[in-house]
């Protein structure tokens, strides 16, 4: 039974899960599209959406202290990577300014050949096609 289980463990310990979440989130924010397993996509999706909401909150507030605070929160969650934090606040937050949520989309790709794991394409919505 699954009583009192919270979250996804993904067969990893805490440090490995945090590193996986950070890596997937940084890749998704950098490339705006990643191919991964369905379980990992579900795991990182909520994290990225909360980051974008934090960036929107910092963007929309007239008080500069709130804006700086939101930027510092996002930076702490993204390993203090200035490039990704800059993209999050300068590109992504204005793009989703009028969207109330649902910044990511999950497209099913089928199963992986080696172990039959269900694969998905996780991407940010309203992105510019390359």
DOVEX-765350 format. One line per field, with one value per residue: residue number from 1; y, z, x of N, C-alpha, C in turn. Coordinates in steps of 0.1 Angstrom, whole numbers. Each point is the difference from the previous one (the first is absolute). Example, Ala and Ser with C-alpha at 12.3 -4.5 7.8 and 13.67 -1.06 7.14 Angstrom:
% residues 2
pos c(1;2)
ny c(-57;11)
nz c(78;-7)
nx c(132;-4)
cay c(12;11)
caz c(0;0)
cax c(-9;9)
cy c(12;11)
cz c(0;8)
cx c(9;-8)
% end
This chain:
% residues 130
pos c(1;2;3;4;5;6;7;8;9;10;11;12;13;14;15;16;17;18;19;20;21;22;23;24;25;26;27;28;29;30;31;32;33;34;35;36;37;38;39;40;41;42;43;44;45;46;47;48;49;50;51;52;53;54;55;56;57;58;59;60;61;62;63;64;65;66;67;68;69;70;71;72;73;74;75;76;77;78;79;80;81;82;83;84;85;86;87;88;89;90;91;92;93;94;95;96;97;98;99;100;101;102;103;104;105;106;107;108;109;110;111;112;113;114;115;116;117;118;119;120;121;122;123;124;125;126;127;128;129;130)
ny c(-12;11;-4;13;-4;9;3;2;-12;-5;-8;12;3;8;-1;-12;0;6;-7;-11;5;3;-12;-7;7;-1;-13;-1;8;-7;-12;2;-11;-10;-10;-5;-7;-6;-9;1;-1;-9;-6;4;-5;-5;-5;-3;-5;-5;-3;-3;-6;-5;-3;-5;-5;-3;-4;-5;-2;11;-7;7;2;0;8;7;-1;2;9;4;-1;5;10;1;0;9;-2;12;-5;10;-9;-11;6;5;-12;-6;10;-1;-13;-10;7;9;-12;-4;13;-3;-10;-6;-7;-12;1;-12;-7;-11;-4;-10;-7;-8;-12;0;-1;5;8;4;10;4;5;12;9;5;9;12;4;3;-10;7;-4;-10)
nz c(0;-4;11;1;-13;0;-12;-9;2;-11;10;6;6;11;2;-4;8;10;-2;-1;11;6;-4;3;11;3;-4;7;10;-2;-2;11;-1;7;-3;8;11;0;8;-8;-10;6;2;-12;-5;12;1;-13;1;12;-6;-11;9;6;-12;-2;12;-3;-11;5;11;3;12;-1;12;-4;-10;9;9;-10;-5;13;1;-12;3;12;-7;-8;12;2;-9;-2;-9;7;11;-7;-5;12;4;-9;-1;9;10;-8;-5;12;-2;-11;1;4;-8;1;5;4;-10;1;-9;-1;1;9;-3;10;-9;8;7;-12;3;5;-12;4;-7;9;-3;-1;4;-11;-2;-3;-11;1)
nx c(8;-6;-4;-2;0;10;-4;10;3;-5;0;-1;12;-1;13;-2;-11;7;11;-8;-7;11;6;-11;-1;13;-1;-11;5;11;-4;-8;7;-5;7;-10;1;-12;6;11;-8;-8;12;4;-11;-4;12;-1;-12;4;11;-8;-8;11;4;-12;0;12;-5;-11;8;-6;0;11;-3;-12;3;8;-10;-9;8;2;-13;-3;9;-5;-11;7;5;-7;-7;9;5;-3;5;10;1;-1;7;9;-1;1;4;6;5;0;2;-7;8;-11;6;5;12;-3;4;-8;8;-9;12;-5;5;10;9;10;-8;-6;8;-12;2;3;-6;8;-10;6;-12;-5;8;10;-5;9)
cay c(12;13;10;9;3;13;3;-11;-4;-3;-10;7;6;14;8;-4;6;15;2;-3;11;12;-1;1;14;9;-3;4;14;4;-5;1;-13;-12;-14;-8;-10;6;2;12;12;3;5;13;10;9;8;11;9;9;9;10;8;9;10;9;7;10;9;8;8;13;2;-6;-10;-12;-5;-6;-12;-11;-4;-8;-13;-8;-4;-11;-13;-4;-2;13;1;13;0;-6;9;11;-5;-2;13;9;-6;-8;7;9;-8;-6;10;-1;-14;-3;-12;-10;5;-12;-10;-13;-7;-14;-4;-15;-6;0;-14;-8;-5;3;11;10;12;12;13;11;13;12;4;13;2;3;-12;3)
caz c(0;-2;11;6;-9;-5;-10;-8;4;-12;3;3;13;0;-7;-15;-5;-2;-12;-12;-2;-4;-14;-10;0;-7;-14;-5;-1;-10;-14;-1;-4;3;-2;12;3;5;14;3;-5;10;12;-2;-6;11;4;-10;0;11;-3;-9;8;8;-9;-4;12;1;-12;1;11;-1;10;-5;10;-3;-12;3;8;-9;-7;8;3;-12;-1;10;-5;-12;2;-2;-14;-4;-13;0;8;-9;-11;7;3;-12;-12;3;9;-8;-10;7;9;1;1;14;4;-11;-9;-7;-7;0;-12;1;-12;-1;10;-4;-6;9;12;-1;9;-8;-3;-3;-4;9;-6;4;-10;-7;-3;-14;-7;-6)
cax c(-8;7;-4;9;11;-1;10;5;14;7;10;12;-1;-3;10;0;-13;1;9;-7;-10;7;4;-11;-6;9;0;-13;0;10;-4;-14;-6;9;-6;4;-10;-12;1;9;-7;-9;8;6;-10;-5;11;3;-12;1;11;-5;-10;8;6;-11;-3;11;-1;-12;-1;7;10;12;5;-7;6;13;-2;-5;12;9;-6;2;14;3;-6;6;14;6;5;-5;-6;-13;-9;-3;-10;-13;-6;-1;-7;-12;-11;-9;-8;-11;-6;-15;-4;-2;7;1;11;7;-8;6;-4;5;8;1;9;14;3;7;-7;-14;-4;-8;7;-8;6;-4;4;-7;-10;1;14;3;5;13)
cy c(12;10;8;2;13;2;-12;-3;-3;-9;7;5;15;8;-3;6;15;3;-2;11;13;-1;0;13;10;-3;4;15;5;-3;1;-12;-11;-13;-8;-10;7;3;12;13;5;6;14;11;10;10;12;10;9;10;11;9;10;12;10;9;12;10;10;10;13;3;-7;-11;-14;-7;-6;-12;-11;-5;-8;-14;-9;-4;-11;-13;-5;0;13;1;13;0;-5;9;13;-3;-1;14;9;-5;-7;7;9;-8;-5;9;0;-14;-3;-13;-9;5;-11;-9;-13;-8;-14;-4;-15;-5;-1;-15;-9;-6;3;10;10;13;12;11;11;13;11;4;14;4;3;-12;4;-2)
cz c(0;11;4;-8;-6;-11;-7;5;-11;2;4;15;-2;-8;-15;-6;-2;-11;-13;-3;-5;-14;-10;-1;-8;-15;-7;-2;-11;-14;-3;-5;3;-2;12;2;6;15;4;-5;10;13;-1;-4;10;4;-9;0;12;-2;-9;7;9;-8;-4;12;2;-11;2;11;-1;9;-5;10;-2;-12;2;8;-8;-8;8;4;-12;-2;9;-4;-12;1;-4;-15;-6;-14;0;8;-9;-11;7;2;-12;-12;4;8;-9;-10;7;10;1;1;15;5;-12;-10;-8;-6;-1;-12;1;-13;-2;11;-5;-4;10;12;0;10;-8;-1;-3;-4;9;-5;6;-11;-5;-3;-15;-7;-6;-15)
cx c(9;-3;12;13;-3;11;4;15;9;12;14;-1;-2;9;-1;-13;1;9;-8;-10;7;5;-11;-6;9;0;-13;-1;10;-5;-15;-7;10;-8;5;-11;-12;1;9;-6;-10;7;5;-10;-5;11;3;-12;1;11;-5;-10;8;6;-11;-4;11;-1;-11;-1;7;11;13;6;-7;6;14;-1;-4;12;10;-6;2;15;4;-5;7;16;8;6;-7;-6;-14;-10;-3;-10;-13;-7;-1;-7;-12;-11;-8;-8;-12;-7;-15;-5;-1;7;1;10;7;-10;8;-5;6;6;-1;9;14;3;6;-7;-15;-5;-8;8;-9;10;-6;5;-8;-10;3;15;2;6;14;1)
% end
